[in-house]
Amino acid sequence: MKIIICSDINKTEDLFSSLTKNKNHDITFASASDYRKVLKDAPRRSIFYLDLSKLDDSAISKEVNYLIKQEGVFTALIDPKGKIADVASLFHKGLVDYVGKALSVGTSGVDVKRINAIDEFIKKSCPEEEQAALLLDIDENMIVRKDWSNVKAGNEYTFLFLHLFFDNYYEIEKTYGRAHVLKMVNKFKDYLAHVVSPYGGKVWMWMEASGLVLFPFDGKSCDIIELGYKLVLNRHIINLENGFRNPLSYRLSAHIGNTTYQETGDTGTIVSESINTIFHLGNKFTTPGGFFMTPEVARFIPERASHMFFEIGEYEGRMITRMKMPVNM
């Protein structure tokens, strides 16, 4: 878990000394005077501590209200002078920890036990965050922020995966021959590479009737939801534009997970649970013509588009979401 402490008091680091020795948590110290700038770049689900010690009394209410309204991070306060009169009211608004005078002058400080208790508090008070923590525990070192220039072969990163499976590949091969279906697939792959490029995607793996497109993941957005929806709705147009006399039917599956990156053509030795998950889902569970996604992706469905998707059942321990199909498609 990422923990950010913004303070202008030197002894604040001592308050977190036992925590900094624990390798399970990533601790960063910054100045309280620059906390808004630090907050802007804070990773999702960080615990963000702000020390109120040197804030003017007249500014505390404004700054605390600003901080507590921020989405994506969990707000915590350090208040050794007891400037906050009604602490409970802040917990009602979403505060997850308060380090007051008693703890500040004590010997235990903020330790691993306390952070674990905060994590449990978050899970109980915010069920959706418990699900998010189970589904996607993002390591910031694996985030590439949609930029391929920072992706190096042999390193592990968090990616968006879009799997495509041709429903009628073997039927076309049987009727028209292998050369014919391969020509169709190669033309479709070129088209797909063109379509996914604006989203930062690249066609990464291909095995006859199925392929995998890879997208760098910034930890905050999931554009493949929009892309998958368009690919389903435009299937007939795509077949016409490519001149396919025997229209290709395909199903799509989306997932977010980690894998070691290798260049296309050198992926045979990769061992990845995430890749296994997306191929199992796409090849074994999904049905023709649909767009499916794991909970890791479904949690990024915009509220305005939530009515376009529904949960269809559990597969390999995950509740799978499917796009609603338009009538007569």
N, C-alpha and C positions, 0 to 999 in steps of 0.2 A: 504494500500500500504506500502511496506517495503522501508524505506529510510535509507541509510547508509552514514554517514559523516566521512570521514577520515581526521583528522587534528591534528597538534601538537601545536595549539594555543588555550589556555584556553578559550578565549572569544568567540570562534566559537560556543560553546554551547549556549551562549546568543543570537547569531544570529538566532538560531532555537528555542528559548524558547517558542514562541507562538505555535509552531507546536507540541512540546512535550506534550502540555496540551490537544491535540486533540486525542481522543481514536480511531479515524478511521485510524490512521497511526502508524506504528511500526517503531520507531526511534532508531537507534544504532549509537553510537560514537566509533571510533577506531583511532589508530595512523596512520598518513599519512606515516610514515616510514615503516609500515607493510602492506600497502594498497594492495599489490599483493596477500598476503596470505588471507586477508579479502575478496578480490575480488573472489578468487577461490571458496569460500563457499557461495558466495552471491546468494540468491534465484533468480529465473527467474523474470524478469520485475521489479527488484529493481531500484530505482533511486540512483545512486552511486556518491556522491560528493567527490571530491579530492581537498584538500586545497594545493595550490601551494606556500604558503608563505615561507616555509623553504626548498623548493627544490632549488638546485643550478640552476642558469640560464642556464648552459650548458646541464642540464639533463631534463629541462622542456619539450622541444620538443619531446624527446624520450619517456618520461613517458606519456605525453598526447596522443601521437599517439598510444602507446600500449593500453592505457585505452579505447580509442574511438573505437578501432577495436574489443573489446570484445563483443561476442554475448550473448544475454540473459539479459543484464542489460542496463540501460539508463545512459549515461555519463553526469555528471554535474561538473562544476569547481567552486572553490572559489578562487578568485584572487584579494585580497584586495590591493596589490601593483601594479596592472596593468601590470603584466609581459607578458601577451599575447597581441601582437600587432594587430593581425588580428583575432578578435573573430568570425566574420561572416563566415570565411572559415571553422571554426570548426563546426558551425551549419550545413553547407553544408555536413559535414562528419558524422553528426548524434548527435552532442551535443544537449542536451535538456534544459540546464539551465546554466547561467553564472552569478555568484555573484561577481560583481566588487567592486571597491572602494566606489562608491556612496552608494550602498546598505549596504556595510560592516560598514560604519560609520553612517548610518541612524538609525532610531528608529523602523522601521517596521520589518526589517529582512525578513527571509523566513517564510511566514505564510501559512495558509490553502488556502487562495485565490490564492496564487502564485502556490502552488502544484496542485491545480485544473486546473489552466491555463496550467501548464506543461502537465498534463494528457490529456487535450484537444488538445494540440499541438502534442503530440505523436499520438493520434488517427487520426488527420488530415494528418500528414506527413507519418504515417506508418499504412495504412488501415488494414493490417494483424494483427497489434497489437491491433487495436480496436476490431476486431473479437475475438482475443485471450482473451482480457479483459472481454468481454461479455460472452464468453463461459466458461472460467475457471479462476475464481479469487481465486487463491490458498492461503489458510491460512497456513503459514509454520508450525504452531502448529499441523496441521492435517496430515502433511507429515510423513510417517513412513520409507521411504527410503528402501523399499523392505525387511524389517526385521520384521518378525512376533513377535519377542521377545519383541518388544516395544508396541505391540497392546494389549490393556486392554479392557475387556468386560465393556460395559457401556459408553465408550468414543467414540467421533465422529472423523472419519478420512476420508481422501480422498483415494478412491480406484479405481482400474480398474475393471470394470465389464464385464464378458463374459457370455452372455446368450445363452443357447442351447435349441432348440425346436425340438422334433422328429416329422417329417412331417407325418409319417405313423404309429404312435403309436396306434391310435384308430382303424385303419384298421387291424393291426396285432392282436389287442385284440379281435376284432369282429370275425376274422377268426380262430384264434388259442387259444383264451381264455386268461383270465387275468393272470393266473399263468405263462403262456409262455412269455408274453410280459414283465412281471415284472422280470423274470429271465434274459431276454435279457438286460433290462435297468440296472439292478444291475451289470451285468458283464461289461456293457459299462461304468458305473460310476467308477468302479474300474480301468478300463483302462484309463479313463479321468483323474482320480486323479494322476495316474502315469505319464501321459503326461504333465500335467500342473505343476507338482512339480518342475522341473528344472527352471521354470519361476517364482517361488515363489507363485504359485496359490494353492488354496484349493477349493474343491467342497463344497459350503456353504449352498445353499438351493436347495430343490428338490420338485416339485409338479407334480407327475405322468409324463406328457409328456414334461415337461420343467424343466430346472435347471439353477442355477446361480453359476458361479465360481468367486471367489474374489481374487484380487491381490493387495498387497500394492503398492502405487504409490510414486515415488520419485520426481515427478514434472518436470522431464526432459526427460523421455523416456517412450516408450509404446510398450513393447515386444509382447503384445497380437495381434498386427497387423501381425507379423510373425507367431505366433502360430495359429491364425485363418486361415491364408492362407494355412498353412500345413494341418490343420484338414479338410479343404475342398478338397484339392488336394489328400489327402490320404484316402478319405472316403472308396473307394473300398478295399484298402489294410486293413484298420481297420476292415471292416466287415469280410474279409477272416481270419485275424489273430484271431478274436474272435469266428470264427466258426458259424457265423450267417447264417442259411439256408435262412432266410427271412431278407435280408439286411436292416439295419436301415438307413433311410434318415433323415438328420438333417439340420437345418439352424442356423446360428450364428449371434449374434448381440453384439457389443462392445460399451461401454460408460465409461466416467470418471465422478465421482461425489462423494458426501459426504454421509455418513451414520453412524449411531451409530453401533458399532460392538457388536454382541453377539455371543456366541458359537453356532455351528450348533445344531439345536434342540431347541434352546431358542430364535428363531428369530421372533416368532409370534407377539410380541408387538412392533416391530420396525416400526416407521413411517418415511418414507424417500421419498422425491420427486425423488431422483436419481434412487431408486429401482423401483418406479412406472414408470419412463421414460423407463428404459431398458426392463421391462416386457411388457409394452404397445407396444414398438417397436417390440420386438421379437415375441409376440403373435398375434399382430393385423396388422402389416404393412409389414413385411418381406415375402418373397416367398421361396418355397422349395429349399433346396440345396445351398442357397447363404450365403455370409458373408457380413454383413451390419455394419455400424458404424455411430455414431453421429459426429458432427463437432468437439466435444471435443477430439475425438480420431483421426479423419481424419487429423487434423493439425500436427500430428506426423508421417504421412506417409513419409518415406524417399524419397528424390528426385529421387533416382535411381529406386524406385518402383511406382512412381506416375502414370505411364502409365498403371498400373494394376488395377486402381480403377477409378470410375466415379460417378458423382452425379446423383441420380435417381429421386429426388423430395423432397418436404418438408413434414414433419410429426410433428405435435404438435409444430410448430414453429421452427423446426430444419431442415436444409438441410441434407439429409441422403446420405451417400456415400456407394457404393456397389463394391465389388470385381468383376472384369471381369471373367466370367466363361470360362475355356478352352473349345474348340470345342469337341463335343461328350461326355461331362461329364453328 
